[in-house]
């Protein structure tokens, strides 16, 4: 409108602490979490997060008509969400994006948990209030708090407790231990359940486009940016590339006794292969090749003499072999 020539916030930079990346749960932790919440209202919530990768609002908005337990394989379709904002729960709410509308196959453990749950309810919703109505904002929070009560305190909770105790001048009385509550030794957040699901898919070697679909991501680059490190930096995935980088067989020759000699250029070594075993031959011929092997390439075996060509030093070494 011509009142300002420059944007006044042009040089302002966003600051703040970067959100700490949550590690996925291990398989052992998943089993411990399932056991800790089994028999509670949070059990199906946890199962849908761990084994279907649903977002919290998608779990809260899931209805039985979205689930087909008779098909092969059993499946669920994400059709609606429940928006939890402020102190209100809104249903039906639009999905996060068009990609969030997806059909997800259910692993056997989750399918059985849903079958058992369906026998116990007459509600249209998988998660609901005591009278079968859709979740309210508070009832949705209560489900998450079932998990939270079984986890250790966060640093923020601990500091808040200490501050209250200082203000009162006395420690806060511990709650009476609740029966049949299994305590966990690790923290769990709702998003961590979905993160664990995605990590298991990546570890399985599933195609990244299939993972994108199952997670309901609009853009495959989002999936790659979040989860590519799961496999790309694992030692068992890297060893092949590392070995290739430092092991480059360039020459091979065979002996009359069935031995095979390989010039391992990448490692500056000669390998002898016989009967399934591999040994490394030491070249010690300072007159022929001062400084040891640099880049062994060509090999020639005549009798007991192995001739090794090193183009890097432009010399040939002669190695006597048994």
C-alpha positions, 0 to 999 in steps of 0.5 A: 500500500506504499506505507513502507518501502522495506519489510521491517522484519527482513533481518530478523532470524528465527532462533531457538533450540533445534528439536532433538531427533527422537530415536526409534524404539528397539524391538525389545522396547516395543515388546516392553511397551506393548506389555506395559499398556496391554489391557488399557485404553492405550493398547490399541493406540500404541498398536496402530502407531507401531504397526500401521504408522498412523498419526495421532489425529488419524488414530483418534478419527479411525472408525470400524467402517475404515477397517476390513479384517476379513480381506486378505491381507487385513487392511485399514483405510485412512479416510478422516482425522480428528483435529485436536486443537486448544481444548477442542476435538473436531471430527471429521477433520480433513486429512493432512494432505491428499497423500494421507488418504491411503490403505495400509495392510495390517500385520497379524499381531495388529489385525488380531488386536483389532479383532479382539477389540471389536468384540468388546465395543459397540461404538463406531469408533475404534477409540472412543469415550466410555459411552461410545462417542468420539473422543473429546480433547481431554479423553484423547489426552488421557489415552496418551497419559496412560503411556506417560505414567509408565515412563520416567519423568522428563527433565522438564517434569523433574525441574518443575517438581524441584521448583514446587518443592522449594516453594513449599519447603517440603518434598511432594508426597509420592503417589501411592503405587498403582497396582498392576502398572509396569514401569518403563525405563525409557520415554515414549511419545505418540510420534515416536510410534510412527517413527518406529514403524517407518524405521522398520520399513526402511530396515526391511529394504522396502522401496522408498516410494512404497514407504512414502505411500504407507506414511502418507507423505506428499513428497518422496524427498520428505521421506528420504530426508527423514529416513535415508540415514537409517540404512545409508549409515549402517555399518552392515550397509556400508561395508560393501562400498568400503570393501569395494573402495579399498579392494580392487582385484586387477590381476589373477593367475592360477597354479598347477596345485589349484591355487589362485593368486589375486592382485588386490590393487586397492589394498596393495596386497597379493592374495592366495586362495586355495581350498576355500581359504585366503592368505595374504602373501608378503612381498619382501624383495627390496632389490626388485621393489623398494618400498614394498607393493604400491599398486600390484596389477598384473600377475604371471606364475612360472614354476615357483616364481610369481611375477608381479607387475607394479605400474605405479613404481614401474617395476616387477617383483618376483615372489617365490611361492610354495 
